[in-house]
Amino acid sequence: MTGLRELWNNMRIKTKILVMYLTILFISFVITFSVISVINSSYTKNEITNAGTQTVSALKGNLSLIFENVTQFSNLLYFDKNVQEVLRHVDNASIDPSIQKTIKQSLVNMILSGEYISSVMIIDSYHNTYSSYKMAPKTVSMDKLLEAEWYQKIADHRGNGFFMKGSEGVIEFYGDTPYITYVREIRDVNNYKPLAILLVTVNEETIRNYFNQVSDAQKNDFYIIDGKGEYIVAPKKDLGREDNRLVIAQDIGIEDWKLAGLFQFDDITVLAPYYSTVVILIICINVIFVFFCSVMLTRFIFHPLKKVESHMMLVEQGQFVEMEVSQQKNEINNLKKGFNHMTTSIKNLIHKVKEEEQIIAKTELNLLQAQINPHFLYNTLDAVSALALMKDYDNCFKMTQALGRFYRNSLNSGLDFIKIKDEINCIESYLTILNIRYDNEIRTEIDVEEEVKECEILKLLLQPLVENAVHHGIKPKDGKGTISIRVFSDEDEIIFIVSDDGIGMSEEKITEIMEGRSATGKSGFGLYNLMQRITLYHGIKQPVLIHSELGNGTEVAVRVKRLDTRGDYWVD
């Protein structure tokens, strides 16, 4: 078996095409002869379907005529001037003989107009009943009338009638005879006020007689079903589950009812008249299989090319996945080798471009950082000048010393990293300057774990956070407040938390800062710059977390990778 597989794999493509063509052509002839047995049943089904559709359409026409006549008869009664007049004068629960006589005459005329109408009944607003029957009901229940769902909703139809199965127990015939009811509210044609309810019943047996005229007692059956799958007119026998039957259904235009016909397949053979069709079909099937064979054989070329295409699409998405190359010696494998060489070259080129982009990004961020420090220097020198003019030499000396310490630590001989203890000293100098400027109204609480003081971090990491707390938290409030700084380790990371009791900020403002859309202001500019620096140096995508409530202050948490004193990542 292994030898045959190796022989096949090393075979030339055109030889593979020839072998596969002959194999599939043989299979096509075998399958073609199997089709002959299917033709008979397919033809029979089509014939029964066509005949059944015509039968159901004819029955639907008869049923539509019945329902339309019932509707038309109800219109005649609805607009009968005598009926309208006497119903307007009904004013109590006792039946007036003259009213009874007038309505009775109209009801009799209606029931004699259609052989399918079994009873007609009018119930006025005082629940007086006027009726005429071909088949007298067993009971008419006013209690069930008031509880019936259709009675509760009849006003919604605004004088239009509708059909339903039975009457929800309002009318009961002897022997539980099933029936269909047409219900309609009679309204005053002058002012459209409700006068009475009209109920016309159609005996289900009348409709069943129409079905029996066209159905075979043994094989065919008809029934009416609604949209919920419930029978309006049930079939003669339980349908059960049978494989050799066909159901054809059509809407009859009444409510959501459908007329359905059940037709049984005849076990007859009708193949003989269609031998010529079979022959033509065999030829067509073989042509199709020849085409299918050509498509399948071509796949020996295009299937491997499809794999190449899929890998090229991955390259478009930035995934440089090399293809497996087999030991076969053909053109496709040579193409795969060339593709793999190309992806390797592209990956190397992209890696080189990313390194250059990082160098450019570092340079730009350093320039942005340099734009922040002079701003603070100018303001501080202005303050020193003012103190000197006011001859406040003590504060002038303290501010000058603090300014020197701040820049000595922040510049750090041009290095990017600084020890945490030196960063804290830098912040203390910064706060000393601010307190002299703001009359010692800013209190500071600093808590740094002893073990992290010698660890190195990016310089000026805390300065933007403290500046935000002062200028956008405490200063807008009343100029007085407390800034808390906590520094501690968390596994291989160091956490910095800077909080204030200032005015806080909204969720919208936090979102703007985190997305860099608040970069026009100094605070937003510095914080977003800080996030970019941490992401660039440490590879942390979301290094900053801001929690704030309006009126209750703000807390900013920053996390960075823990470094040793040489600037390398710390390993526990």
C-alpha positions as CSV (number, residue, x, y, z in Angstrom):
1,M,0.0,0.0,0.0
2,T,2.9,2.3,0.8
3,G,4.5,1.6,-2.6
4,L,1.2,2.5,-4.4
5,R,0.9,5.8,-2.5
6,E,4.5,6.7,-3.3
7,L,3.9,5.8,-6.9
8,W,0.8,8.0,-7.0
9,N,2.5,10.9,-5.3
10,N,5.4,10.9,-7.8
11,M,3.2,10.5,-10.8
12,R,3.0,13.3,-13.3
13,I,-0.1,15.5,-13.1
14,K,-1.4,14.7,-16.6
15,T,-1.1,10.9,-15.8
16,K,-3.2,11.5,-12.6
17,I,-5.8,13.3,-14.7
18,L,-6.1,10.3,-17.1
19,V,-6.4,7.7,-14.3
20,M,-9.0,9.8,-12.4
21,Y,-11.0,10.5,-15.6
22,L,-11.4,6.8,-16.4
23,T,-12.3,5.9,-12.8
24,I,-15.0,8.6,-12.3
25,L,-16.4,7.9,-15.8
26,F,-16.9,4.2,-14.8
27,I,-18.6,5.3,-11.5
28,S,-20.9,7.7,-13.5
29,F,-22.3,4.8,-15.6
30,V,-23.0,2.7,-12.5
31,I,-24.9,5.5,-10.8
32,T,-26.8,6.3,-14.0
33,F,-28.5,2.9,-14.1
34,S,-29.6,3.4,-10.5
35,V,-31.5,6.4,-11.6
36,I,-34.0,4.4,-13.5
37,S,-35.6,3.0,-10.4
38,V,-36.2,6.6,-9.1
39,I,-38.0,7.8,-12.2
40,N,-41.2,5.8,-11.7
41,S,-41.8,7.1,-8.1
42,S,-40.9,10.6,-9.1
43,Y,-43.3,10.6,-12.1
44,T,-46.1,9.1,-9.9
45,K,-45.6,11.8,-7.3
46,N,-45.7,14.6,-9.8
47,E,-49.0,13.2,-11.3
48,I,-50.6,12.9,-7.9
49,T,-49.4,16.4,-6.9
50,N,-50.9,18.0,-10.1
51,A,-54.2,16.1,-9.7
52,G,-54.3,16.8,-5.9
53,T,-53.6,20.6,-6.5
54,Q,-56.5,20.8,-9.0
55,T,-58.8,19.0,-6.5
56,V,-57.9,21.2,-3.6
57,S,-58.3,24.3,-5.7
58,A,-61.8,23.2,-6.8
59,L,-62.9,22.4,-3.2
60,K,-61.4,25.8,-2.1
61,G,-63.6,27.5,-4.7
62,N,-66.8,25.8,-3.3
63,L,-65.8,26.6,0.3
64,S,-65.1,30.2,-0.6
65,L,-68.5,30.5,-2.2
66,I,-70.1,29.2,1.1
67,F,-68.3,31.6,3.3
68,E,-68.9,34.5,0.9
69,N,-72.6,33.7,0.8
70,V,-72.8,33.7,4.6
71,T,-71.1,37.0,4.7
72,Q,-73.4,38.5,2.0
73,F,-76.5,37.2,3.8
74,S,-75.3,38.8,7.0
75,N,-74.9,42.1,5.1
76,L,-78.5,41.9,4.0
77,L,-79.7,41.3,7.6
78,Y,-77.3,44.0,8.9
79,F,-78.7,46.7,6.6
80,D,-82.3,45.5,6.8
81,K,-84.2,48.7,7.7
82,N,-86.9,46.8,9.6
83,V,-84.3,45.0,11.7
84,Q,-82.4,48.2,12.3
85,E,-85.6,50.0,13.4
86,V,-86.8,47.4,15.9
87,L,-83.4,46.9,17.4
88,R,-83.2,50.6,18.1
89,H,-86.4,50.4,20.2
90,V,-85.4,47.5,22.4
91,D,-85.3,49.0,25.9
92,N,-85.7,46.1,28.4
93,A,-85.0,42.4,28.9
94,S,-88.6,41.5,27.9
95,I,-89.1,40.5,24.3
96,D,-91.7,42.7,22.5
97,P,-93.9,40.4,20.3
98,S,-93.8,42.9,17.4
99,I,-90.0,43.1,17.5
100,Q,-89.9,39.3,17.7
101,K,-92.1,39.0,14.7
102,T,-90.1,41.5,12.5
103,I,-86.7,39.9,13.3
104,K,-88.0,36.4,13.1
105,Q,-89.2,37.0,9.5
106,S,-85.8,38.3,8.4
107,L,-84.0,35.3,10.1
108,V,-86.3,32.8,8.4
109,N,-85.5,34.4,5.0
110,M,-81.8,34.1,5.7
111,I,-81.9,30.5,6.8
112,L,-83.9,29.5,3.8
113,S,-81.4,31.3,1.5
114,G,-78.6,28.8,2.1
115,E,-78.8,25.0,2.6
116,Y,-75.5,25.1,4.5
117,I,-76.9,27.5,7.2
118,S,-78.1,25.5,10.2
119,S,-79.1,28.3,12.5
120,V,-79.3,32.1,12.7
121,M,-79.4,34.0,16.0
122,I,-79.6,37.6,17.1
123,I,-78.8,38.6,20.7
124,D,-79.7,42.2,21.5
125,S,-78.1,44.5,24.1
126,Y,-80.4,43.2,26.8
127,H,-79.5,39.5,25.9
128,N,-82.9,38.9,24.4
129,T,-82.5,36.0,21.8
130,Y,-84.2,35.9,18.4
131,S,-83.5,32.8,16.4
132,S,-84.4,30.5,13.5
133,Y,-83.1,27.0,13.1
134,K,-82.9,24.1,10.7
135,M,-81.4,22.1,13.6
136,A,-82.5,23.3,17.0
137,P,-79.7,23.8,19.6
138,K,-79.6,22.0,22.9
139,T,-78.7,25.1,24.9
140,V,-77.8,28.7,24.5
141,S,-75.9,29.9,27.5
142,M,-75.7,33.7,28.2
143,D,-73.2,33.0,31.1
144,K,-70.8,31.5,28.6
145,L,-71.4,34.3,26.2
146,L,-70.2,36.9,28.7
147,E,-67.1,34.7,29.4
148,A,-66.3,33.9,25.8
149,E,-63.0,35.4,24.4
150,W,-64.6,36.3,21.1
151,Y,-67.4,38.2,22.9
152,Q,-64.8,40.3,24.7
153,K,-63.0,41.3,21.5
154,I,-66.0,41.6,19.1
155,A,-66.1,45.4,19.5
156,D,-62.5,45.5,18.1
157,H,-63.8,44.3,14.8
158,R,-66.0,47.4,14.5
159,G,-69.0,45.7,12.8
160,N,-66.9,43.4,10.6
161,G,-67.7,39.7,10.9
162,F,-65.3,36.7,11.4
163,F,-65.5,32.9,11.4
164,M,-64.5,30.6,14.2
165,K,-64.9,27.0,15.2
166,G,-67.8,26.5,17.5
167,S,-68.7,29.3,19.8
168,E,-66.8,28.5,23.0
169,G,-69.8,26.7,24.4
170,V,-72.4,29.5,23.9
171,I,-74.4,27.3,21.5
172,E,-74.5,23.5,22.0
173,F,-76.3,21.1,19.6
174,Y,-77.5,17.7,20.4
175,G,-75.0,14.9,19.9
176,D,-72.1,17.5,20.2
177,T,-72.5,18.2,16.5
178,P,-69.5,20.2,15.3
179,Y,-70.1,23.5,13.5
180,I,-68.6,26.7,12.3
181,T,-69.9,30.1,13.5
182,Y,-69.9,33.4,11.8
183,V,-70.0,36.2,14.4
184,R,-70.8,39.9,13.7
185,E,-71.8,42.9,15.7
186,I,-74.8,44.7,14.3
187,R,-74.5,48.5,14.7
188,D,-76.8,51.4,14.1
189,V,-76.2,52.5,10.5
190,N,-77.0,56.1,11.6
191,N,-74.8,56.6,14.7
192,Y,-72.7,53.3,14.6
193,K,-73.7,52.4,18.1
194,P,-73.9,48.6,18.9
195,L,-77.4,47.2,18.7
196,A,-77.0,43.4,18.8
197,I,-74.8,40.4,18.0
198,L,-75.5,38.1,15.0
199,L,-74.4,34.4,15.1
200,V,-74.8,32.2,12.0
201,T,-73.8,28.6,12.3
202,V,-72.8,26.3,9.5
203,N,-73.0,22.6,10.1
204,E,-69.6,20.9,9.7
205,E,-71.4,18.0,8.0
206,T,-72.4,20.2,5.1
207,I,-68.7,20.9,4.4
208,R,-67.8,17.3,4.9
209,N,-70.4,16.4,2.2
210,Y,-68.5,18.6,-0.3
211,F,-65.3,16.7,0.7
212,N,-66.9,13.3,0.2
213,Q,-68.0,14.2,-3.3
214,V,-64.4,14.3,-4.6
215,S,-62.6,12.0,-2.2
216,D,-61.8,8.3,-2.3
217,A,-63.1,6.7,0.8
218,Q,-59.9,4.5,1.0
219,K,-57.1,6.8,-0.1
220,N,-57.9,10.5,0.0
221,D,-59.1,12.8,2.8
222,F,-59.7,16.5,3.3
223,Y,-59.7,18.8,6.3
224,I,-59.5,22.5,7.3
225,I,-56.8,23.5,9.8
226,D,-55.9,26.9,11.3
227,G,-52.6,28.6,11.8
228,K,-52.1,27.0,15.2
229,G,-52.4,23.5,13.8
230,E,-55.9,22.9,15.2
231,Y,-58.6,21.3,13.1
232,I,-61.6,23.4,12.0
233,V,-63.0,20.5,10.0
234,A,-61.3,17.3,11.1
235,P,-60.3,14.5,8.7
236,K,-62.4,11.3,8.6
237,K,-59.6,9.2,10.2
238,D,-56.5,9.8,12.2
239,L,-53.7,10.8,9.9
240,G,-51.0,9.0,11.8
241,R,-47.6,8.7,10.2
242,E,-47.4,7.3,6.7
243,D,-44.5,7.5,4.2
244,N,-46.6,6.9,1.1
245,R,-48.8,10.0,1.3
246,L,-48.8,13.6,0.1
247,V,-50.3,16.6,1.8
248,I,-51.4,19.6,-0.3
249,A,-52.6,22.8,1.5
250,Q,-53.9,26.1,0.2
251,D,-55.1,29.3,2.0
252,I,-58.9,29.6,1.7
253,G,-58.9,33.4,2.5
254,I,-60.8,33.0,5.7
255,E,-59.0,34.0,8.9
256,D,-55.7,31.9,8.9
257,W,-57.5,28.7,7.8
258,K,-56.1,26.4,5.2
259,L,-57.7,23.6,3.2
260,A,-55.6,20.5,3.1
261,G,-55.9,17.3,1.1
262,L,-54.2,14.0,2.0
263,F,-53.4,11.8,-1.1
264,Q,-52.0,8.3,-1.0
265,F,-49.5,7.2,-3.6
266,D,-50.6,4.4,-5.9
267,D,-48.2,1.4,-6.2
268,I,-48.5,1.3,-10.0
269,T,-45.8,1.1,-12.6
270,V,-45.7,3.9,-15.2
271,L,-42.2,3.5,-16.4
272,A,-42.9,2.0,-19.8
273,P,-44.1,5.2,-21.6
274,Y,-41.0,7.0,-20.5
275,Y,-38.1,4.8,-21.7
276,S,-37.1,7.5,-24.2
277,T,-36.9,10.0,-21.3
278,V,-34.7,7.6,-19.4
279,V,-32.3,7.2,-22.3
280,I,-32.0,11.0,-22.7
281,L,-31.5,11.3,-18.9
282,I,-28.8,8.7,-18.9
283,I,-26.9,10.6,-21.6
284,C,-27.3,13.9,-19.7
285,I,-26.2,12.3,-16.4
286,N,-23.0,11.0,-18.1
287,V,-22.3,14.4,-19.5
288,I,-22.7,15.9,-16.1
289,F,-20.3,13.2,-14.6
290,V,-17.8,13.9,-17.3
291,F,-17.8,17.5,-16.4
292,F,-17.7,16.6,-12.7
293,C,-14.7,14.4,-13.5
294,S,-12.9,17.2,-15.2
295,V,-13.5,19.5,-12.2
296,M,-12.3,16.9,-9.7
297,L,-9.2,16.1,-11.8
298,T,-8.4,19.8,-12.1
299,R,-8.4,20.0,-8.3
300,F,-5.0,18.3,-8.4
301,I,-3.7,21.6,-9.6
302,F,-6.0,24.1,-8.0
303,H,-6.3,22.5,-4.6
304,P,-2.7,23.0,-3.8
305,L,-2.9,26.5,-5.3
306,K,-5.9,27.1,-2.9
307,K,-3.6,26.4,0.0
308,V,-1.1,28.9,-1.3
309,E,-3.9,31.5,-1.7
310,S,-5.1,30.8,1.9
311,H,-1.6,31.4,3.2
312,M,-1.3,34.6,1.2
313,M,-4.5,35.8,2.8
314,L,-3.0,35.1,6.2
315,V,0.0,37.3,5.1
316,E,-2.5,40.1,4.3
317,Q,-3.7,39.8,7.9
318,G,-0.2,39.9,9.3
319,Q,0.2,36.2,9.9
320,F,3.3,34.9,8.3
321,V,2.7,31.1,8.4
322,E,5.0,28.9,6.3
323,M,3.5,26.1,4.2
324,E,4.4,22.5,4.5
325,V,6.4,21.3,1.5
326,S,6.3,17.6,0.7
327,Q,9.0,15.6,-1.0
328,Q,7.2,15.5,-4.3
329,K,9.0,17.1,-7.3
330,N,6.5,19.2,-9.2
331,E,5.8,22.8,-10.0
332,I,3.4,23.4,-7.0
333,N,6.1,22.5,-4.4
334,N,8.5,24.8,-6.1
335,L,5.9,27.6,-5.8
336,K,5.5,26.8,-2.0
337,K,9.3,27.0,-1.5
338,G,9.3,30.4,-3.2
339,F,6.4,31.5,-1.0
340,N,8.1,30.4,2.2
341,H,11.2,32.3,1.2
342,M,9.2,35.4,0.6
343,T,7.3,35.3,4.0
344,T,10.6,34.9,5.8
345,S,12.0,38.0,4.0
346,I,8.9,40.0,4.8
347,K,9.0,39.0,8.5
348,N,12.6,40.2,8.8
349,L,11.8,43.4,7.0
350,I,8.8,44.1,9.3
351,H,10.9,43.4,12.4
352,K,13.5,45.9,11.2
353,V,10.9,48.5,10.5
354,K,9.3,48.1,14.0
355,E,12.7,48.6,15.6
356,E,13.2,51.8,13.6
357,E,9.7,52.9,14.6
358,Q,10.4,52.3,18.3
359,I,13.6,54.4,18.0
360,I,11.6,57.2,16.4
361,A,8.8,56.9,19.0
362,K,11.4,57.2,21.8
363,T,12.9,60.3,20.3
364,E,9.4,61.9,19.9
365,L,8.4,61.1,23.4
366,N,11.7,62.5,24.8
367,L,10.9,65.7,22.9
368,L,7.4,65.8,24.3
369,Q,8.9,65.3,27.8
370,A,11.3,68.2,27.2
371,Q,8.3,70.5,26.4
372,I,6.9,69.9,29.9
373,N,9.9,70.7,32.1
374,P,10.6,74.3,30.7
375,H,7.0,75.2,31.5
376,F,7.5,74.4,35.2
377,L,10.9,76.1,35.2
378,Y,9.5,79.4,33.9
379,N,6.7,79.4,36.5
380,T,9.2,78.7,39.3
381,L,11.7,81.3,38.2
382,D,8.8,83.8,38.1
383,A,7.9,82.9,41.6
384,V,11.6,83.2,42.8
385,S,11.7,86.6,41.2
386,A,8.5,87.7,43.0
387,L,9.8,86.4,46.4
388,A,13.1,88.3,45.8
389,L,11.2,91.5,45.1
390,M,9.1,90.9,48.3
391,K,12.4,90.3,50.2
392,D,11.2,86.9,51.4
393,Y,14.7,85.5,51.3
394,D,14.0,82.3,53.3
395,N,11.3,81.1,50.9
396,C,13.4,82.3,48.0
397,F,16.3,80.2,49.2
398,K,14.1,77.1,49.8
399,M,12.5,77.4,46.4
400,T,15.8,77.8,44.7
401,Q,17.3,74.8,46.5
402,A,14.2,72.7,45.8
403,L,14.3,73.7,42.1
404,G,18.0,72.6,41.9
405,R,17.2,69.2,43.5
406,F,14.2,68.7,41.2
407,Y,16.2,69.2,38.0
408,R,19.2,67.4,39.3
409,N,17.1,64.3,39.8
410,S,14.8,64.7,36.8
411,L,17.7,65.2,34.4
412,N,19.6,62.3,35.9
413,S,22.7,62.9,33.6
414,G,20.5,62.2,30.6
415,L,19.6,58.6,31.7
416,D,16.0,57.4,31.2
417,F,15.8,55.4,34.5
418,I,16.1,56.6,38.1
419,K,15.9,55.0,41.5
420,I,12.5,55.2,43.3
421,K,14.0,56.9,46.3
422,D,15.4,59.6,44.0
423,E,12.1,59.9,42.2
424,I,10.4,60.5,45.6
425,N,13.0,63.1,46.5
426,C,12.3,64.8,43.1
427,I,8.5,64.8,43.9
428,E,9.2,66.2,47.4
429,S,11.2,69.1,45.9
430,Y,8.4,69.6,43.4
431,L,5.8,69.8,46.2
432,T,8.1,72.1,48.2
433,I,8.0,74.6,45.3
434,L,4.3,74.3,45.0
435,N,3.7,74.8,48.7
436,I,5.7,78.0,48.7
437,R,3.7,79.2,45.7
438,Y,0.4,78.2,47.3
439,D,1.1,79.1,51.0
440,N,1.6,75.6,52.3
441,E,-2.0,74.5,51.6
442,I,-1.1,71.1,50.1
443,R,-0.4,68.3,52.6
444,T,1.5,65.2,51.5
445,E,1.4,61.6,52.7
446,I,4.1,59.3,51.2
447,D,4.4,55.6,51.9
448,V,7.1,53.6,50.1
449,E,8.0,50.0,50.8
450,E,11.6,49.7,51.9
451,E,12.4,46.9,49.4
452,V,11.5,48.9,46.3
453,K,13.4,52.1,47.1
454,E,16.5,50.9,45.3
455,C,14.6,49.7,42.2
456,E,14.8,51.8,39.1
457,I,11.9,53.3,37.1
458,L,11.4,55.7,34.3
459,K,12.2,59.2,35.5
460,L,9.5,61.8,35.9
461,L,6.9,59.0,36.3
462,L,5.2,60.5,39.3
463,Q,5.5,64.2,38.3
464,P,2.5,64.3,35.8
465,L,0.3,62.5,38.4
466,V,1.1,64.9,41.2
467,E,0.7,67.9,38.8
468,N,-2.7,66.7,37.8
469,A,-3.7,66.2,41.5
470,V,-2.7,69.8,42.3
471,H,-3.9,71.7,39.3
472,H,-7.0,69.7,38.4
473,G,-8.0,68.3,41.8
474,I,-7.1,70.4,44.8
475,K,-6.6,73.9,43.3
476,P,-10.1,74.2,41.7
477,K,-11.7,73.1,45.0
478,D,-10.4,75.7,47.5
479,G,-6.6,75.4,47.2
480,K,-6.3,73.2,50.2
481,G,-6.0,69.4,50.2
482,T,-4.0,66.2,50.7
483,I,-2.0,64.2,48.2
484,S,-1.3,60.6,49.1
485,I,1.5,58.6,47.4
486,R,1.9,54.8,47.9
487,V,4.5,52.6,46.3
488,F,4.7,48.9,46.8
489,S,5.6,45.7,44.9
490,D,3.2,43.1,43.4
491,E,5.0,40.0,42.2
492,D,7.1,41.2,39.2
493,E,5.5,44.7,39.1
494,I,5.7,47.9,41.1
495,I,2.5,49.7,41.8
496,F,2.3,53.5,42.2
497,I,-0.9,55.0,43.6
498,V,-1.4,58.8,43.7
499,S,-4.7,60.0,45.2
500,D,-6.1,63.4,46.2
501,D,-9.2,64.7,47.9
502,G,-10.0,67.3,45.2
503,I,-13.0,67.9,43.0
504,G,-12.7,64.6,41.0
505,M,-13.7,64.1,37.4
506,S,-16.5,62.5,35.4
507,E,-16.4,59.2,33.5
508,E,-16.4,61.0,30.2
509,K,-13.3,63.0,31.2
510,I,-11.5,59.8,32.3
511,T,-12.3,58.2,28.9
512,E,-11.0,61.3,27.1
513,I,-7.7,61.1,29.0
514,M,-7.3,57.3,28.5
515,E,-7.9,57.6,24.8
516,G,-5.6,60.6,24.4
517,R,-8.4,62.9,23.3
518,S,-7.6,65.3,26.2
519,A,-4.1,65.9,24.9
520,T,-4.6,69.6,24.3
521,G,-4.3,70.5,28.0
522,K,-1.1,70.2,30.0
523,S,-2.4,67.6,32.4
524,G,-3.9,65.3,29.8
525,F,-0.8,65.8,27.6
526,G,1.5,64.7,30.5
527,L,-0.6,61.7,31.6
528,Y,-1.1,60.3,28.1
529,N,2.6,60.8,27.4
530,L,3.3,58.8,30.6
531,M,1.1,56.0,29.4
532,Q,2.9,55.9,26.0
533,R,6.3,55.8,27.7
534,I,5.4,52.9,30.0
535,T,3.8,51.0,27.1
536,L,6.9,51.6,24.9
537,Y,9.5,50.6,27.6
538,H,7.6,47.9,29.4
539,G,5.2,46.5,26.8
540,I,2.2,47.0,29.2
541,K,-0.9,47.9,27.1
542,Q,-2.9,49.5,29.9
543,P,-0.5,50.7,32.6
544,V,-2.8,53.3,34.1
545,L,-6.1,52.9,35.9
546,I,-8.1,56.0,37.0
547,H,-10.9,55.9,39.6
548,S,-12.7,59.2,40.4
549,E,-15.9,60.5,41.8
550,L,-17.1,64.1,41.4
551,G,-16.6,65.9,44.6
552,N,-14.7,63.0,46.3
553,G,-11.3,63.1,44.7
554,T,-9.3,61.0,42.3
555,E,-7.1,58.0,42.5
556,V,-4.6,57.0,39.8
557,A,-2.8,53.6,39.8
558,V,0.3,53.0,37.6
559,R,2.0,49.7,37.2
560,V,5.4,49.1,35.7
561,K,7.8,46.1,35.4
562,R,10.2,45.7,38.3
563,L,13.8,46.4,37.3
564,D,17.0,45.7,39.1
565,T,19.7,48.4,39.6
566,R,21.1,47.6,36.1
567,G,17.9,48.3,34.3
568,D,17.1,44.7,33.5
569,Y,13.8,43.1,34.3
570,W,13.7,41.7,37.8
571,V,13.3,37.9,38.2
572,D,12.1,36.4,41.5
